[in-house]
Amino acid sequence: MTIPHLGITGKKGENMAREYLEGIGLKFIEANARVPGGEIDLVMHDPVKKEYIFVEVKTRTNTEFGEPLASITPNKQLILKRSILMYMQNFPWQTQYRLDLVAIMLTTGQSKIEHIKYVTLD
């Protein structure tokens, strides 16, 4: 089954997440950071706390396949954890970092953004 405009929905969600995160004071570093075996949707930096924030963005237009955050399965968590560790190998110094999740529900009315900070990956 083909889901039309999946790429457009995801890109729109990532753009909304970036705008939201910049609006709360985070600095944009890069989008769709590719590392061996994975990808990080957004890399941001908190200039106050001096930490990098790796952001997984999940966007939906309806709940037919569940809420946006329901797609963060244990396998996806493992991929995220490995991707973040691979990305952090680029920093030879001790750098603080965290994982945040941003869930976006796009509706014809007002879209909803949910931001979960400091996600622990088991």
Biotite code that builds the C-alpha atoms (Angstrom):
import biotite.structure as struc

atoms = struc.array([
    struc.Atom([0.000, 0.000, 0.000], chain_id="A", res_id=1, res_name="MET", atom_name="CA", element="C"),
    struc.Atom([1.351, 3.421, -0.926], chain_id="A", res_id=2, res_name="THR", atom_name="CA", element="C"),
    struc.Atom([0.776, 6.305, 1.420], chain_id="A", res_id=3, res_name="ILE", atom_name="CA", element="C"),
    struc.Atom([0.664, 9.500, -0.643], chain_id="A", res_id=4, res_name="PRO", atom_name="CA", element="C"),
    struc.Atom([2.573, 12.564, 0.528], chain_id="A", res_id=5, res_name="HIS", atom_name="CA", element="C"),
    struc.Atom([4.315, 10.726, 3.383], chain_id="A", res_id=6, res_name="LEU", atom_name="CA", element="C"),
    struc.Atom([7.510, 12.634, 2.617], chain_id="A", res_id=7, res_name="GLY", atom_name="CA", element="C"),
    struc.Atom([5.689, 15.962, 2.543], chain_id="A", res_id=8, res_name="ILE", atom_name="CA", element="C"),
    struc.Atom([4.020, 15.288, 5.897], chain_id="A", res_id=9, res_name="THR", atom_name="CA", element="C"),
    struc.Atom([7.305, 14.296, 7.525], chain_id="A", res_id=10, res_name="GLY", atom_name="CA", element="C"),
    struc.Atom([9.155, 17.313, 6.133], chain_id="A", res_id=11, res_name="LYS", atom_name="CA", element="C"),
    struc.Atom([6.382, 19.646, 7.256], chain_id="A", res_id=12, res_name="LYS", atom_name="CA", element="C"),
    struc.Atom([6.528, 18.124, 10.733], chain_id="A", res_id=13, res_name="GLY", atom_name="CA", element="C"),
    struc.Atom([10.305, 18.514, 10.921], chain_id="A", res_id=14, res_name="GLU", atom_name="CA", element="C"),
    struc.Atom([10.021, 22.157, 9.856], chain_id="A", res_id=15, res_name="ASN", atom_name="CA", element="C"),
    struc.Atom([7.321, 22.793, 12.485], chain_id="A", res_id=16, res_name="MET", atom_name="CA", element="C"),
    struc.Atom([9.431, 21.067, 15.138], chain_id="A", res_id=17, res_name="ALA", atom_name="CA", element="C"),
    struc.Atom([12.478, 23.146, 14.205], chain_id="A", res_id=18, res_name="ARG", atom_name="CA", element="C"),
    struc.Atom([10.498, 26.401, 14.386], chain_id="A", res_id=19, res_name="GLU", atom_name="CA", element="C"),
    struc.Atom([9.041, 25.380, 17.755], chain_id="A", res_id=20, res_name="TYR", atom_name="CA", element="C"),
    struc.Atom([12.465, 24.433, 19.175], chain_id="A", res_id=21, res_name="LEU", atom_name="CA", element="C"),
    struc.Atom([14.093, 27.623, 17.899], chain_id="A", res_id=22, res_name="GLU", atom_name="CA", element="C"),
    struc.Atom([11.197, 29.516, 19.487], chain_id="A", res_id=23, res_name="GLY", atom_name="CA", element="C"),
    struc.Atom([12.127, 28.131, 22.908], chain_id="A", res_id=24, res_name="ILE", atom_name="CA", element="C"),
    struc.Atom([15.743, 29.219, 22.493], chain_id="A", res_id=25, res_name="GLY", atom_name="CA", element="C"),
    struc.Atom([17.492, 26.232, 20.916], chain_id="A", res_id=26, res_name="LEU", atom_name="CA", element="C"),
    struc.Atom([19.963, 26.743, 18.062], chain_id="A", res_id=27, res_name="LYS", atom_name="CA", element="C"),
    struc.Atom([19.577, 24.670, 14.894], chain_id="A", res_id=28, res_name="PHE", atom_name="CA", element="C"),
    struc.Atom([22.670, 22.649, 13.935], chain_id="A", res_id=29, res_name="ILE", atom_name="CA", element="C"),
    struc.Atom([21.435, 20.316, 11.177], chain_id="A", res_id=30, res_name="GLU", atom_name="CA", element="C"),
    struc.Atom([18.538, 18.255, 9.876], chain_id="A", res_id=31, res_name="ALA", atom_name="CA", element="C"),
    struc.Atom([18.529, 14.635, 8.756], chain_id="A", res_id=32, res_name="ASN", atom_name="CA", element="C"),
    struc.Atom([22.017, 13.938, 10.062], chain_id="A", res_id=33, res_name="ALA", atom_name="CA", element="C"),
    struc.Atom([23.082, 10.643, 8.539], chain_id="A", res_id=34, res_name="ARG", atom_name="CA", element="C"),
    struc.Atom([25.355, 8.264, 10.372], chain_id="A", res_id=35, res_name="VAL", atom_name="CA", element="C"),
    struc.Atom([26.175, 4.633, 9.580], chain_id="A", res_id=36, res_name="PRO", atom_name="CA", element="C"),
    struc.Atom([22.998, 2.676, 10.283], chain_id="A", res_id=37, res_name="GLY", atom_name="CA", element="C"),
    struc.Atom([20.677, 5.557, 11.030], chain_id="A", res_id=38, res_name="GLY", atom_name="CA", element="C"),
    struc.Atom([19.521, 9.139, 10.782], chain_id="A", res_id=39, res_name="GLU", atom_name="CA", element="C"),
    struc.Atom([18.800, 11.852, 13.321], chain_id="A", res_id=40, res_name="ILE", atom_name="CA", element="C"),
    struc.Atom([15.883, 14.105, 12.373], chain_id="A", res_id=41, res_name="ASP", atom_name="CA", element="C"),
    struc.Atom([17.146, 17.293, 14.035], chain_id="A", res_id=42, res_name="LEU", atom_name="CA", element="C"),
    struc.Atom([20.308, 18.237, 15.875], chain_id="A", res_id=43, res_name="VAL", atom_name="CA", element="C"),
    struc.Atom([19.892, 21.308, 18.045], chain_id="A", res_id=44, res_name="MET", atom_name="CA", element="C"),
    struc.Atom([22.049, 23.025, 20.666], chain_id="A", res_id=45, res_name="HIS", atom_name="CA", element="C"),
    struc.Atom([21.024, 24.597, 23.950], chain_id="A", res_id=46, res_name="ASP", atom_name="CA", element="C"),
    struc.Atom([23.391, 27.563, 24.430], chain_id="A", res_id=47, res_name="PRO", atom_name="CA", element="C"),
    struc.Atom([22.316, 28.004, 28.061], chain_id="A", res_id=48, res_name="VAL", atom_name="CA", element="C"),
    struc.Atom([22.800, 24.397, 29.215], chain_id="A", res_id=49, res_name="LYS", atom_name="CA", element="C"),
    struc.Atom([25.618, 23.860, 26.695], chain_id="A", res_id=50, res_name="LYS", atom_name="CA", element="C"),
    struc.Atom([24.227, 20.570, 25.466], chain_id="A", res_id=51, res_name="GLU", atom_name="CA", element="C"),
    struc.Atom([23.346, 19.027, 22.148], chain_id="A", res_id=52, res_name="TYR", atom_name="CA", element="C"),
    struc.Atom([19.764, 17.892, 21.674], chain_id="A", res_id=53, res_name="ILE", atom_name="CA", element="C"),
    struc.Atom([19.013, 15.062, 19.276], chain_id="A", res_id=54, res_name="PHE", atom_name="CA", element="C"),
    struc.Atom([15.390, 15.225, 18.217], chain_id="A", res_id=55, res_name="VAL", atom_name="CA", element="C"),
    struc.Atom([13.228, 12.453, 16.800], chain_id="A", res_id=56, res_name="GLU", atom_name="CA", element="C"),
    struc.Atom([10.168, 13.959, 15.104], chain_id="A", res_id=57, res_name="VAL", atom_name="CA", element="C"),
    struc.Atom([7.022, 11.915, 14.519], chain_id="A", res_id=58, res_name="LYS", atom_name="CA", element="C"),
    struc.Atom([4.243, 13.478, 12.473], chain_id="A", res_id=59, res_name="THR", atom_name="CA", element="C"),
    struc.Atom([0.757, 12.146, 11.779], chain_id="A", res_id=60, res_name="ARG", atom_name="CA", element="C"),
    struc.Atom([-2.340, 13.494, 10.084], chain_id="A", res_id=61, res_name="THR", atom_name="CA", element="C"),
    struc.Atom([-4.666, 11.044, 11.868], chain_id="A", res_id=62, res_name="ASN", atom_name="CA", element="C"),
    struc.Atom([-4.509, 8.227, 14.411], chain_id="A", res_id=63, res_name="THR", atom_name="CA", element="C"),
    struc.Atom([-5.351, 5.414, 11.984], chain_id="A", res_id=64, res_name="GLU", atom_name="CA", element="C"),
    struc.Atom([-1.923, 3.895, 12.654], chain_id="A", res_id=65, res_name="PHE", atom_name="CA", element="C"),
    struc.Atom([-1.734, 5.097, 16.261], chain_id="A", res_id=66, res_name="GLY", atom_name="CA", element="C"),
    struc.Atom([-0.469, 8.190, 18.006], chain_id="A", res_id=67, res_name="GLU", atom_name="CA", element="C"),
    struc.Atom([2.807, 9.626, 16.700], chain_id="A", res_id=68, res_name="PRO", atom_name="CA", element="C"),
    struc.Atom([4.902, 8.509, 19.673], chain_id="A", res_id=69, res_name="LEU", atom_name="CA", element="C"),
    struc.Atom([3.590, 4.940, 19.438], chain_id="A", res_id=70, res_name="ALA", atom_name="CA", element="C"),
    struc.Atom([5.971, 4.397, 16.531], chain_id="A", res_id=71, res_name="SER", atom_name="CA", element="C"),
    struc.Atom([9.008, 4.708, 18.827], chain_id="A", res_id=72, res_name="ILE", atom_name="CA", element="C"),
    struc.Atom([9.367, 0.944, 19.191], chain_id="A", res_id=73, res_name="THR", atom_name="CA", element="C"),
    struc.Atom([12.182, -0.752, 21.131], chain_id="A", res_id=74, res_name="PRO", atom_name="CA", element="C"),
    struc.Atom([13.933, -1.375, 17.790], chain_id="A", res_id=75, res_name="ASN", atom_name="CA", element="C"),
    struc.Atom([13.628, 2.324, 16.856], chain_id="A", res_id=76, res_name="LYS", atom_name="CA", element="C"),
    struc.Atom([15.005, 3.260, 20.289], chain_id="A", res_id=77, res_name="GLN", atom_name="CA", element="C"),
    struc.Atom([18.033, 1.044, 19.675], chain_id="A", res_id=78, res_name="LEU", atom_name="CA", element="C"),
    struc.Atom([18.632, 2.648, 16.270], chain_id="A", res_id=79, res_name="ILE", atom_name="CA", element="C"),
    struc.Atom([18.331, 6.129, 17.826], chain_id="A", res_id=80, res_name="LEU", atom_name="CA", element="C"),
    struc.Atom([20.765, 5.266, 20.603], chain_id="A", res_id=81, res_name="LYS", atom_name="CA", element="C"),
    struc.Atom([23.332, 3.896, 18.155], chain_id="A", res_id=82, res_name="ARG", atom_name="CA", element="C"),
    struc.Atom([22.895, 6.862, 15.824], chain_id="A", res_id=83, res_name="SER", atom_name="CA", element="C"),
    struc.Atom([23.454, 9.362, 18.628], chain_id="A", res_id=84, res_name="ILE", atom_name="CA", element="C"),
    struc.Atom([26.572, 7.526, 19.818], chain_id="A", res_id=85, res_name="LEU", atom_name="CA", element="C"),
    struc.Atom([27.919, 7.466, 16.240], chain_id="A", res_id=86, res_name="MET", atom_name="CA", element="C"),
    struc.Atom([27.255, 11.191, 15.851], chain_id="A", res_id=87, res_name="TYR", atom_name="CA", element="C"),
    struc.Atom([28.925, 11.980, 19.172], chain_id="A", res_id=88, res_name="MET", atom_name="CA", element="C"),
    struc.Atom([32.134, 10.305, 17.995], chain_id="A", res_id=89, res_name="GLN", atom_name="CA", element="C"),
    struc.Atom([32.718, 13.509, 16.021], chain_id="A", res_id=90, res_name="ASN", atom_name="CA", element="C"),
    struc.Atom([33.381, 15.357, 19.276], chain_id="A", res_id=91, res_name="PHE", atom_name="CA", element="C"),
    struc.Atom([36.796, 14.692, 20.840], chain_id="A", res_id=92, res_name="PRO", atom_name="CA", element="C"),
    struc.Atom([35.841, 16.542, 24.013], chain_id="A", res_id=93, res_name="TRP", atom_name="CA", element="C"),
    struc.Atom([33.267, 15.781, 26.671], chain_id="A", res_id=94, res_name="GLN", atom_name="CA", element="C"),
    struc.Atom([29.956, 17.168, 25.436], chain_id="A", res_id=95, res_name="THR", atom_name="CA", element="C"),
    struc.Atom([26.600, 16.941, 27.170], chain_id="A", res_id=96, res_name="GLN", atom_name="CA", element="C"),
    struc.Atom([23.712, 15.677, 25.082], chain_id="A", res_id=97, res_name="TYR", atom_name="CA", element="C"),
    struc.Atom([20.168, 14.388, 25.348], chain_id="A", res_id=98, res_name="ARG", atom_name="CA", element="C"),
    struc.Atom([17.365, 12.923, 23.267], chain_id="A", res_id=99, res_name="LEU", atom_name="CA", element="C"),
    struc.Atom([14.040, 14.719, 22.898], chain_id="A", res_id=100, res_name="ASP", atom_name="CA", element="C"),
    struc.Atom([10.936, 13.582, 21.058], chain_id="A", res_id=101, res_name="LEU", atom_name="CA", element="C"),
    struc.Atom([8.569, 15.889, 19.229], chain_id="A", res_id=102, res_name="VAL", atom_name="CA", element="C"),
    struc.Atom([5.169, 14.525, 18.214], chain_id="A", res_id=103, res_name="ALA", atom_name="CA", element="C"),
    struc.Atom([3.082, 16.532, 15.786], chain_id="A", res_id=104, res_name="ILE", atom_name="CA", element="C"),
    struc.Atom([-0.544, 15.909, 14.910], chain_id="A", res_id=105, res_name="MET", atom_name="CA", element="C"),
    struc.Atom([-1.430, 17.825, 11.748], chain_id="A", res_id=106, res_name="LEU", atom_name="CA", element="C"),
    struc.Atom([-5.118, 18.566, 11.483], chain_id="A", res_id=107, res_name="THR", atom_name="CA", element="C"),
    struc.Atom([-7.195, 20.887, 9.341], chain_id="A", res_id=108, res_name="THR", atom_name="CA", element="C"),
    struc.Atom([-7.784, 23.019, 12.411], chain_id="A", res_id=109, res_name="GLY", atom_name="CA", element="C"),
    struc.Atom([-4.999, 23.701, 14.863], chain_id="A", res_id=110, res_name="GLN", atom_name="CA", element="C"),
    struc.Atom([-2.015, 21.338, 14.819], chain_id="A", res_id=111, res_name="SER", atom_name="CA", element="C"),
    struc.Atom([-0.758, 19.935, 18.112], chain_id="A", res_id=112, res_name="LYS", atom_name="CA", element="C"),
    struc.Atom([2.915, 19.749, 19.129], chain_id="A", res_id=113, res_name="ILE", atom_name="CA", element="C"),
    struc.Atom([4.030, 17.618, 22.064], chain_id="A", res_id=114, res_name="GLU", atom_name="CA", element="C"),
    struc.Atom([7.650, 17.958, 23.237], chain_id="A", res_id=115, res_name="HIS", atom_name="CA", element="C"),
    struc.Atom([9.134, 15.317, 25.515], chain_id="A", res_id=116, res_name="ILE", atom_name="CA", element="C"),
    struc.Atom([12.549, 16.245, 26.925], chain_id="A", res_id=117, res_name="LYS", atom_name="CA", element="C"),
    struc.Atom([15.316, 14.023, 28.266], chain_id="A", res_id=118, res_name="TYR", atom_name="CA", element="C"),
    struc.Atom([14.125, 10.692, 26.907], chain_id="A", res_id=119, res_name="VAL", atom_name="CA", element="C"),
    struc.Atom([15.961, 7.728, 28.410], chain_id="A", res_id=120, res_name="THR", atom_name="CA", element="C"),
    struc.Atom([16.899, 5.012, 25.978], chain_id="A", res_id=121, res_name="LEU", atom_name="CA", element="C"),
    struc.Atom([17.204, 1.558, 27.505], chain_id="A", res_id=122, res_name="ASP", atom_name="CA", element="C"),
])
